[in-house]
Amino acid sequence: MIDQSALEADQRVVWTEDVLRYGDTDANGHINNSTYSVLCESGRVNLFQTRLVPLMPEGHYFVIVRLSIEFKAELFYPGTVRTATWLSRVGRTSMSVEQALFGGGTLAATSEGVCVVMDAATRRPTPIPEAARAVVEGMLRGG
């Protein structure tokens, strides 16, 4: 079970708040499942931009290669979503990103993703630079 208060107390977790839009709803009257992936992206980008991008050499960037979302509860408009994002594993060229999405204090979804560092010139995965690796290793937390 995901403990929101434990996530809030953990400095390795990056929080992102997004406002739900009317256009995010579907015919069932709740937030459409496709919106959850956009909310996950918002959290990942926030983590990368605030913690890792400043350490990356020019021409290196992150791409997502796998994303799995488990839906736990409905979200409704109007409302906001708070997304907790953290790193749980690091490999040679990739890292695992885990997330918990909360709407009104209720766990709405969890996600697991794998992101790879890409070299813009070769369009291929490249090893995580040592400066970034040291930060990533310090940010790792279990699921």
N, C-alpha and C positions, 0 to 999 in steps of 0.2 A: 504494500500500500504506500502511496506517495504521501508524505507528510509536508504540507505546505509550510508550516512554521519552521521545520528543519531546513527546507530550501531557502526560506527568507533569511535565516541566520547564517547561511553558508556563503562566504565571500567568493567562492569559485563559481557561483551561480549568477548568471546575468539575467535580469528581468526586463521584459519589454511589455508595454501596454498598448493595445490597439483598440480603436473604436469600431464596433460592428456597424455596418451600413445596411440600409434598407435593401439595397441591391444584393446583399449576401444571403437573403432569405430565398427559400424555394417554395414549391407548391404545398409542402407540408407545414409551412408556417414557421419553420425553424431555420437556423443557419445551415446552408448547404454544405455537404461533406467536402466539396472542393475548396471551400474557404479555409478549412482547417490547414491545408497544405500551405496556403498563403500566409496564415498566421505563424506556422512553423518557420517559413522562410524569413519572415520579419524578425523572429527571435534569433535565428542563425546569423543573419546579416548583422544584427546588432552586436552579437558576441564577436564575430569576426572583425567588424569595423572598430570596435572599442578595444579589443585585446590583442588581435593578431595581425591585421593588415599593416599597422605601422612597422612591424618587424619583418615584413616580406620584401625580398628584392623586387625591383621593378620587373614587370613582365611575368610575375607569378600571381596566381589567383586561386580561389577555392571554387570547386564545382561539386554539386551533390550527385552521387552515383546510385544511392539507394535511399528510399524513404518508406517507412512503415508507420502507419497511424492506427492506434486502437481507440475507438470512440467509446467514451464512458458515460456521457450525458449530453443532452441537447443544449444548444446555445440559442438565445433568442434576441431579436432586435426589439427595442434599443438595448444597448449594453456595451460593456467593455470586456476584453479578455486580457488577462495577465499571463504571459508565457515565461516560464523558468527554463533556461537553457544552460546546459553544462556539457563538458567533454568527459567521456567515460573510457576511451581507449585511444592509444596512438600507435600507428604503425610506421613504416618507412616513408610512405607517400600519402597516407590517409589518417583520418581520425574519426572516431564515432562521436556523434552528437545525440544527446538525449534531451527530451523536453517534456514538460507538463504544462497543459493549458488549463487555466482556471477562469470560470465565468461566475461572478457573484460568490466567490469563495468555494465553489464546487468544482471538483476535478472533472473537466469535460473531455479530455483526451490526453494520451501519452504518445510520444513518437520516438523513433530511433532512426537515425540517419547515418550515412557514411559520406564524408566529404574527402575529396582528393585535391592535393595541390597540383595545379597544372602550370606548365611552362607555355607562355603565349606563343613563343617562336616555334616550338615543336608540336604544340597541341597534344602533348603527352604528359602523363603523370611524372612528377619529379620529386625527389626527396624533400621532406620538410626541412627548411633551413635550420641550422643549429640554434640560432637566437630564438626562433619561434618554437622549436622543439622544447627548449628549456622552459618557456612560459607554458606551453601545452602540458608538459609533465607536471608542473606545479598546479595546474588547474584540474587535473583528473579527479573525478569522484565516482563512486559506485552508483549504480542505477537506483 
